Amino acid sequence: MNEITVHKADPIAQEAVVGVAIHVDKPFPTGLTPQETADLFHADAQAVADVLWGSLPGGTQSALIEILLRRRASQFRVRFPAVEDAG
């Protein structure tokens, strides 16, 4: 299992920020309808977002969002074959 340790946010107004652990080891269920699959993806994403939002420094959150969006954007790149100009 991969493990990482990152910095947590500083307390705000005397409210301590507790450390968190995220375990990504639960097998994805089979036989779900498309809507059930979408709901499960959303629930998992919401749980991860809630934990990270409440524990990471704002700068780390911003950098994470940037990195994730860059990775996602690269999946939409389409390479077209070179076309020679006939004219």
C-alpha positions as CSV (number, residue, x, y, z in Angstrom):
1,M,0.0,0.0,0.0
2,N,1.3,3.5,-0.9
3,E,1.4,5.9,2.0
4,I,2.2,9.6,2.0
5,T,2.4,12.2,4.7
6,V,1.5,15.9,3.9
7,H,1.2,19.1,5.9
8,K,-2.1,19.9,7.6
9,A,-3.7,23.3,7.9
10,D,-3.0,25.6,10.9
11,P,-5.8,25.9,13.4
12,I,-8.4,28.7,12.8
13,A,-9.8,30.6,15.9
14,Q,-8.5,28.0,18.3
15,E,-10.2,25.1,16.4
16,A,-7.7,22.3,16.0
17,V,-7.2,20.7,12.6
18,V,-7.1,16.9,13.1
19,G,-5.0,14.6,10.9
20,V,-6.9,12.3,8.6
21,A,-6.2,9.0,6.9
22,I,-7.8,8.1,3.6
23,H,-7.8,4.4,2.7
24,V,-8.3,3.5,-1.0
25,D,-8.6,-0.2,-0.8
26,K,-12.3,-1.1,-1.1
27,P,-13.1,-3.1,-4.3
28,F,-15.6,-1.3,-6.6
29,P,-18.9,-3.3,-6.7
30,T,-20.0,-4.9,-9.9
31,G,-23.5,-5.2,-11.3
32,L,-24.5,-1.6,-10.6
33,T,-26.8,0.4,-12.8
34,P,-25.3,3.5,-14.5
35,Q,-27.1,5.7,-12.0
36,E,-25.9,3.7,-9.0
37,T,-22.3,3.8,-10.4
38,A,-22.6,7.6,-10.8
39,D,-24.0,8.0,-7.3
40,L,-21.2,5.9,-5.8
41,F,-18.5,7.9,-7.7
42,H,-20.1,11.1,-6.4
43,A,-20.4,9.9,-2.8
44,D,-16.8,8.8,-2.8
45,A,-15.6,12.1,-4.3
46,Q,-17.7,14.1,-1.8
47,A,-16.2,12.2,1.1
48,V,-12.7,12.8,-0.1
49,A,-13.3,16.4,-0.8
50,D,-14.9,17.0,2.6
51,V,-11.9,15.5,4.4
52,L,-9.3,17.3,2.3
53,W,-11.2,20.6,2.5
54,G,-11.2,20.5,6.3
55,S,-7.6,19.5,6.8
56,L,-5.3,20.8,4.0
57,P,-3.9,24.3,3.9
58,G,-5.5,26.5,1.2
59,G,-2.4,26.6,-0.9
60,T,-2.2,22.8,-1.0
61,Q,-5.9,22.7,-2.0
62,S,-5.3,25.2,-4.8
63,A,-2.3,23.3,-6.1
64,L,-4.2,20.0,-5.9
65,I,-7.1,21.4,-7.9
66,E,-4.6,22.7,-10.5
67,I,-2.8,19.4,-10.8
68,L,-6.0,17.3,-11.1
69,L,-7.5,19.6,-13.7
70,R,-4.3,19.5,-15.8
71,R,-4.3,15.7,-15.6
72,R,-8.0,15.6,-16.6
73,A,-7.5,18.1,-19.4
74,S,-4.8,15.9,-21.0
75,Q,-7.3,13.1,-21.4
76,F,-9.3,15.3,-23.8
77,R,-6.4,16.0,-26.2
78,V,-7.0,14.6,-29.6
79,R,-4.2,14.3,-32.1
80,F,-5.3,14.6,-35.7
81,P,-3.2,13.1,-38.4
82,A,-1.1,15.5,-40.5
83,V,-3.0,16.5,-43.6
84,E,-1.1,17.7,-46.7
85,D,-2.4,20.7,-48.4
86,A,-3.5,19.7,-51.9
87,G,-3.9,23.2,-53.1
